[in-house]
Amino acid sequence: MTIINKIIDGKMYAQKLLGEIHPLSKGFLHNFNRKPCLTVILVGDNPASKIYVKNKILVAKKIDIESKEILLSSDITEDELIDHISILNKDQNVDGILVQLPLPKHISEKKIINIISPSKDVDGFHPKNFGKLFMGDPKFIPCTPLGCLYMLKHEIEDIKGKNAVIIGRSNIVGKPMASLLLSSDCSVTITHSKSTNIEEHTKKADILIVAVGIPEMIDEKFIKQGAIVIDVGINRLESKNNDNFSNKGVLVGDVKFEKVLKIAKKITPVPGGVGPMTIACLMHNTVKAAYINKKNDFINVLEGIL
C-alpha cells in the first residue's frame, strides 16, 4: 500500500457526509419555511475557540443551515450566561444550541451543559443524552466520536470483533467513543495518561483511538502492525528556528505521524483528519434536532446516514 493510501482523508469524508445532509436541510426549508438553526455561544476571546466557531458557521452556511453567533465577554457571570441559554431553550426557531468550550474558570461547564435543553443539545453532552448513548439508544451523539466511527466504518469492512483501544477518558471523546465501539461489537479497552504499561494494551489494538491531549505521545513502539489509528489530538507546538516550523508554530496530533505511518495500515492526519468530521457531525446533529423538534418522521432518513 502506498503512503498516500494509508492516510484517512477526513476532509473527503466530511464532504461526503455534508453532501448527504444538505438535501435534508433544504427539505426542512421547503417543509417548514425556514432553515434548521444552530446558535453558537462564544464566551471570551480564546483564539482557538474563535477559529472553531468561525469554521462551524462557514460550513453551516454552505449546506443551508442558519447559524447565529452570540459573543459574550469573558467576565460575564454564570447566571447571565444561563439567562442567555434559557432564552434560546424557549425559542422555537432555534433547533441547536452549542456553548463553545472551554469556558472561563469562574463558570461551571457542568452546570452550563446541564441547563441546555436535551432536545437542542447538538453537542450530545447533556446527562440525558449521555445516558441514552450508554444505554444503546442514542439521541444526540458527541460529534467527535461520531465522526471517528463514521470514518472507521468506511475504512473497515466489518469492525465487529475488532480489538479497540482508546487512550483518553474524557466525556467529550474517550467515554462516548467506548460506548459507540461497544455498540458496534468491538472489544474495548480504555487507557489514559495515568495508566501504567499503556503499550501492552495498544500493541494488541486493531483500532487505536488517541485522545490524550499530549503532543506526539504515541510513536511506532505503541502500534500493532496493520492497525487503524485515529488521532483526535490537536496541539500547537511553539515556533522553533528551523525550516519545519512556521512563525506561528505547527499543529500536531497526539501521535507521531511520520513514525506511526510506517507501521499502521491507516491513520488520520492532523490537521485534516478528525477535525472536519467533527464539524460535519455537528451539522448532522443540528438537522436531526430540527426534525425532532418538529416531530417529523423524516428523522429516520438522518439516522440511516450514520
Buried (B, 14 or more C-beta within 10 A) or exposed (E): EEEEEBBBBBBBBBEBBBEBBBEBBBBBBEEBEEBBBBBBBBBBEBEEBBEBBEBBBEBBEEBBBBBBBBEBEEEBEBEEBBEBBEEBBEEEEBBBBBBBBEBBEEBBBEEBBBBBBBBBBBBBBBEBBBEBBBEEEBBBBBBBBBBBBBBBEEBBEEBEEBBBBBBBBBBBBBBBBBBBBBBBEBBBBBBBEEBEEBBEBBBBBBBBBBBBBEBBBBBBEBBBEEBBBBBBBBBEEEEEEEEEEEEEEBBBBBBBBEBBBEBBBBBBBBBBBBBBBBBBBBBBBBBBBBBBBBEBEBBEBBEEBB
